[in-house]
Amino acid sequence: MQEHEAFVFELDDVLYPVKDFHLQVYYLFASFLEYTEQLNASEIVLFMKETYEQHGEAEVLNRTFAKFGVDDKYRENFALLNKTAKLPLKLLMFEPVLKFMQDLVVERKTIYLLVAGNPEQQLNKIRQVEWNGLEQYIRVFFKEEITLNPDHDSLSKFMTAHKLSAAEVMVVGRSGSDQHMAAEQGIKFLMVDKLLLT
């Protein structure tokens, strides 16, 4: 913390468990299907949760539609919900990450979010995180709005735009692409798992 002045965080599975977002969206979608198609919401939620845990997010919708005979016209409803859902519960940050960021604020360090993914969806998630007062100290940027090649040069363009040097920055993330981008710029990278284990 003492060696760096600026800390750049990713969002999903770095600040909070992204599973918490997906499961709440599945609950809302299942409730919608129960209302519109008289399907059993509890069975759908359980199936979506198990599919997510066993096969990943990409498989959930196709398998759910096939299992319950859901009409393809509802894919648009799911896509919209995935981008704009008002969640029943706030997204809670990992406790060690929250403590680390609070310590950064006390030390007057600069905190950035450099977020991958659809900006509309990611902004919706950010608005529903329980920040515990940290939101006023965080500057948010979206990789997709910085460059056409977000997994390759978003970090370098971000650094240039904000006149940041490699020596003063630490990136906190989980993905291999973030780690690789940081290494290319000569920037220290902290795998968030190290914080979560403390």
VEXDO-924031 format. One record per residue (C-alpha): residue number from 1; chain; x, y, z. Coordinates in Angstrom, 3 decimals, padded with zeros to 6 digits. Each point is the difference from the previous one (the first is absolute). Layout:
N
NUM;A;X;Y;Z;
...
// end
This chain:
198
1;A;000.000;000.000;000.000;
2;A;002.824;002.397;000.816;
3;A;001.811;-000.602;-003.293;
4;A;-002.883;001.016;-002.286;
5;A;-002.206;003.060;-000.357;
6;A;-002.742;-001.329;-002.306;
7;A;-001.864;-003.312;000.171;
8;A;-001.973;-001.353;-002.957;
9;A;-002.673;-002.619;000.715;
10;A;-002.158;-002.201;-002.188;
11;A;-003.623;-000.611;001.037;
12;A;-001.386;-003.531;-000.416;
13;A;001.447;-002.570;002.439;
14;A;002.505;002.617;001.131;
15;A;-002.122;002.388;002.057;
16;A;-002.969;-002.324;000.486;
17;A;-001.023;-003.551;-001.019;
18;A;-001.639;000.302;-003.434;
19;A;-002.011;-003.123;000.819;
20;A;-002.075;002.196;002.343;
21;A;-001.075;002.121;-002.958;
22;A;-000.830;-002.900;-002.308;
23;A;-002.047;-001.918;002.571;
24;A;-002.150;003.047;000.740;
25;A;-000.600;000.545;-003.725;
26;A;-000.994;-003.666;-000.321;
27;A;-002.450;000.431;002.876;
28;A;-001.576;003.041;-001.669;
29;A;-000.192;-001.741;-003.386;
30;A;-001.543;-003.135;001.504;
31;A;-002.607;002.145;001.772;
32;A;-000.750;001.700;-003.325;
33;A;-000.490;-003.387;-001.703;
34;A;-002.246;-001.162;002.805;
35;A;-002.155;003.106;-000.477;
36;A;-000.123;-000.117;-003.812;
37;A;000.071;-003.765;-000.711;
38;A;-001.201;-001.536;003.290;
39;A;003.263;-001.917;000.376;
40;A;001.386;-000.936;003.415;
41;A;002.457;002.752;000.989;
42;A;001.646;-002.047;002.766;
43;A;000.813;-002.872;-002.367;
44;A;001.391;002.406;-002.624;
45;A;002.195;001.867;002.493;
46;A;001.396;-003.248;001.382;
47;A;000.741;-001.309;-003.493;
48;A;001.651;003.281;-001.074;
49;A;002.127;000.063;003.155;
50;A;001.161;-003.592;-000.461;
51;A;000.728;000.569;-003.697;
52;A;001.990;003.136;000.812;
53;A;002.069;-001.823;002.619;
54;A;000.632;-003.085;-002.142;
55;A;000.287;001.425;-003.528;
56;A;000.506;003.774;000.315;
57;A;-002.027;003.060;-000.920;
58;A;000.143;-000.575;-003.765;
59;A;-002.014;-003.240;000.265;
60;A;-002.751;001.153;002.337;
61;A;-002.468;001.529;-002.420;
62;A;000.135;-002.686;-002.714;
63;A;-000.335;-002.857;002.476;
64;A;-002.799;001.722;001.920;
65;A;-002.009;000.755;-003.138;
66;A;000.402;-003.602;-001.181;
67;A;-000.865;-001.530;003.374;
68;A;-003.165;002.044;000.593;
69;A;-001.100;000.571;-003.615;
70;A;000.379;003.783;000.269;
71;A;-000.764;001.923;-003.205;
72;A;003.023;001.679;-001.626;
73;A;-001.856;003.321;000.031;
74;A;000.920;000.268;003.704;
75;A;003.722;000.193;-000.782;
76;A;-000.413;003.745;-000.524;
77;A;-001.668;000.324;003.385;
78;A;002.901;-001.813;001.630;
79;A;002.576;002.139;-001.816;
80;A;-001.744;003.179;001.134;
81;A;-000.295;-001.262;003.554;
82;A;003.674;-000.943;-000.007;
83;A;000.869;003.610;-000.894;
84;A;-002.480;001.991;002.043;
85;A;-001.285;-002.162;002.874;
86;A;-000.797;001.653;003.302;
87;A;001.233;-002.701;002.350;
88;A;-001.897;-001.038;003.126;
89;A;003.226;000.136;002.049;
90;A;003.108;002.176;-000.130;
91;A;003.202;-001.584;-001.330;
92;A;002.338;-000.382;002.974;
93;A;003.732;000.494;-000.429;
94;A;002.533;-002.599;001.092;
95;A;000.826;001.036;003.569;
96;A;003.834;-000.003;-000.445;
97;A;-000.311;002.099;-003.197;
98;A;-002.310;002.470;001.742;
99;A;002.496;000.342;002.867;
100;A;002.894;000.445;-002.440;
101;A;-001.828;002.744;-001.902;
102;A;-000.971;001.742;003.243;
103;A;003.678;-000.029;000.992;
104;A;000.896;001.489;-003.400;
105;A;-002.432;002.861;000.643;
106;A;001.532;000.648;003.424;
107;A;003.456;000.093;-001.636;
108;A;-001.363;002.471;-002.617;
109;A;000.741;-002.302;-002.928;
110;A;-001.850;000.356;-003.300;
111;A;-002.412;-002.836;-000.824;
112;A;-001.184;-000.817;-003.523;
113;A;-002.344;-002.623;-001.374;
114;A;001.010;-001.074;-003.498;
115;A;-002.924;-002.236;-000.921;
116;A;-000.336;-002.590;-002.767;
117;A;-003.304;-001.002;-001.579;
118;A;-003.099;001.773;-001.261;
119;A;000.130;003.523;001.523;
120;A;-003.768;000.208;000.517;
121;A;-000.131;-003.299;001.859;
122;A;003.138;000.693;002.018;
123;A;-001.216;003.470;001.015;
124;A;-003.235;-001.591;001.186;
125;A;002.013;-002.403;002.163;
126;A;002.146;002.830;001.387;
127;A;-003.114;001.901;001.048;
128;A;-001.173;-003.029;001.979;
129;A;003.202;-000.729;001.900;
130;A;-000.093;000.815;003.710;
131;A;002.982;002.377;000.001;
132;A;-000.065;000.913;003.690;
133;A;000.777;003.631;-000.881;
134;A;002.905;-000.828;-002.353;
135;A;-001.861;001.113;-003.152;
136;A;001.041;003.644;000.442;
137;A;003.681;-000.971;-000.189;
138;A;-000.142;-002.215;-003.110;
139;A;000.341;001.021;-003.642;
140;A;-001.615;-002.376;-002.487;
141;A;001.101;-000.684;-003.589;
142;A;-001.121;-002.634;-002.502;
143;A;002.531;-001.848;-002.148;
144;A;-002.407;-000.159;-002.944;
145;A;-000.274;003.802;-000.039;
146;A;003.762;000.512;000.090;
147;A;001.065;-002.228;-002.891;
148;A;-001.260;-002.367;-002.685;
149;A;002.366;-002.654;001.372;
150;A;-000.883;-000.019;003.732;
151;A;001.888;-003.178;000.932;
152;A;003.232;001.236;-001.541;
153;A;000.582;003.723;000.345;
154;A;-002.689;001.488;002.256;
155;A;002.398;000.244;002.935;
156;A;002.738;001.796;-001.966;
157;A;-002.499;002.486;-001.468;
158;A;-001.521;000.534;003.447;
159;A;003.462;000.661;001.492;
160;A;000.892;002.461;-002.754;
161;A;-003.296;001.873;000.292;
162;A;000.442;000.453;003.746;
163;A;003.733;000.693;-000.104;
164;A;000.806;-002.936;002.252;
165;A;003.429;-001.615;000.114;
166;A;000.521;-003.741;000.378;
167;A;001.921;000.484;003.249;
168;A;-002.919;001.673;001.793;
169;A;-002.741;-002.439;-001.042;
170;A;-001.114;-003.405;001.243;
171;A;-002.707;-002.015;-001.780;
172;A;-002.239;-002.259;002.083;
173;A;-001.785;-002.649;-002.026;
174;A;-000.658;-003.637;-000.740;
175;A;000.163;-000.493;-003.771;
176;A;003.043;-001.138;-001.915;
177;A;-000.530;002.741;-002.593;
178;A;000.192;002.700;002.710;
179;A;003.139;-001.582;001.404;
180;A;001.548;-000.130;-003.476;
181;A;-000.893;003.637;-000.758;
182;A;001.537;001.110;003.294;
183;A;003.175;-001.983;-000.685;
184;A;000.318;001.576;-003.468;
185;A;-000.079;003.455;001.628;
186;A;002.406;-000.961;002.777;
187;A;-002.784;000.458;002.580;
188;A;-000.275;-001.996;003.214;
189;A;-002.988;-002.360;-000.019;
190;A;-001.674;-001.331;003.122;
191;A;-002.144;-003.101;-000.476;
192;A;-003.101;000.661;002.102;
193;A;000.120;-003.536;001.409;
194;A;002.970;001.140;002.116;
195;A;-002.226;002.594;001.661;
196;A;-002.824;-002.482;000.463;
197;A;002.299;-002.423;001.789;
198;A;001.098;002.581;002.585;
// end
